[in-house]
Amino acid sequence: MAKWTPRHEAPEPLEGPVAPVVTGGTILWLLMFLVQLPFYGWFADHGHTWWLWTCLAGAGLGCVGIWYVRKRDAAIKRDTAIKRAADAER
């Protein structure tokens, strides 16, 4: 017995405010690092210092993510402007 699957086109990808979301996540990672930093001694005594470094790594990778999505947004806007200019010439 074969499984029936409907055949239809895939929906358009959703585009949302990517840069603010990545920025907000980066800020949260940095805040979590800063909140935990005064308790470094406790984390070291209990073998949980990786919690701090995970938050710092999240903030660092978030900074790379912010750079990436801003470049991506600029490239999308630039491509849209080029396409509109080409359509206007026709």
MODELLER restraints for C-alpha pairs under 7 A, 6 or more apart:
rsr = mdl.restraints
at = mdl.atoms
rsr.add(forms.Gaussian(group=physical.xy_distance, feature=features.Distance(at['CA:18:A'], at['CA:69:A']), mean=6.88, stdev=0.5))
rsr.add(forms.Gaussian(group=physical.xy_distance, feature=features.Distance(at['CA:19:A'], at['CA:66:A']), mean=6.27, stdev=0.5))
rsr.add(forms.Gaussian(group=physical.xy_distance, feature=features.Distance(at['CA:19:A'], at['CA:69:A']), mean=5.75, stdev=0.5))
rsr.add(forms.Gaussian(group=physical.xy_distance, feature=features.Distance(at['CA:19:A'], at['CA:70:A']), mean=6.36, stdev=0.5))
rsr.add(forms.Gaussian(group=physical.xy_distance, feature=features.Distance(at['CA:22:A'], at['CA:62:A']), mean=6.63, stdev=0.5))
rsr.add(forms.Gaussian(group=physical.xy_distance, feature=features.Distance(at['CA:22:A'], at['CA:65:A']), mean=6.67, stdev=0.5))
rsr.add(forms.Gaussian(group=physical.xy_distance, feature=features.Distance(at['CA:22:A'], at['CA:66:A']), mean=6.07, stdev=0.5))
rsr.add(forms.Gaussian(group=physical.xy_distance, feature=features.Distance(at['CA:23:A'], at['CA:66:A']), mean=6.12, stdev=0.5))
rsr.add(forms.Gaussian(group=physical.xy_distance, feature=features.Distance(at['CA:26:A'], at['CA:58:A']), mean=6.88, stdev=0.5))
rsr.add(forms.Gaussian(group=physical.xy_distance, feature=features.Distance(at['CA:26:A'], at['CA:59:A']), mean=4.97, stdev=0.5))
rsr.add(forms.Gaussian(group=physical.xy_distance, feature=features.Distance(at['CA:26:A'], at['CA:62:A']), mean=4.74, stdev=0.5))
rsr.add(forms.Gaussian(group=physical.xy_distance, feature=features.Distance(at['CA:26:A'], at['CA:63:A']), mean=6.74, stdev=0.5))
rsr.add(forms.Gaussian(group=physical.xy_distance, feature=features.Distance(at['CA:29:A'], at['CA:55:A']), mean=5.19, stdev=0.5))
rsr.add(forms.Gaussian(group=physical.xy_distance, feature=features.Distance(at['CA:29:A'], at['CA:56:A']), mean=6.88, stdev=0.5))
rsr.add(forms.Gaussian(group=physical.xy_distance, feature=features.Distance(at['CA:29:A'], at['CA:58:A']), mean=5.71, stdev=0.5))
rsr.add(forms.Gaussian(group=physical.xy_distance, feature=features.Distance(at['CA:29:A'], at['CA:59:A']), mean=5.07, stdev=0.5))
rsr.add(forms.Gaussian(group=physical.xy_distance, feature=features.Distance(at['CA:30:A'], at['CA:55:A']), mean=6.54, stdev=0.5))
rsr.add(forms.Gaussian(group=physical.xy_distance, feature=features.Distance(at['CA:30:A'], at['CA:56:A']), mean=6.43, stdev=0.5))
rsr.add(forms.Gaussian(group=physical.xy_distance, feature=features.Distance(at['CA:30:A'], at['CA:59:A']), mean=5.19, stdev=0.5))
rsr.add(forms.Gaussian(group=physical.xy_distance, feature=features.Distance(at['CA:32:A'], at['CA:55:A']), mean=6.29, stdev=0.5))
rsr.add(forms.Gaussian(group=physical.xy_distance, feature=features.Distance(at['CA:33:A'], at['CA:52:A']), mean=5.60, stdev=0.5))
rsr.add(forms.Gaussian(group=physical.xy_distance, feature=features.Distance(at['CA:33:A'], at['CA:55:A']), mean=5.12, stdev=0.5))
rsr.add(forms.Gaussian(group=physical.xy_distance, feature=features.Distance(at['CA:33:A'], at['CA:56:A']), mean=5.88, stdev=0.5))
rsr.add(forms.Gaussian(group=physical.xy_distance, feature=features.Distance(at['CA:36:A'], at['CA:52:A']), mean=6.50, stdev=0.5))
rsr.add(forms.Gaussian(group=physical.xy_distance, feature=features.Distance(at['CA:37:A'], at['CA:52:A']), mean=6.98, stdev=0.5))
rsr.add(forms.Gaussian(group=physical.xy_distance, feature=features.Distance(at['CA:40:A'], at['CA:49:A']), mean=6.96, stdev=0.5))
rsr.add(forms.Gaussian(group=physical.xy_distance, feature=features.Distance(at['CA:43:A'], at['CA:49:A']), mean=5.00, stdev=0.5))
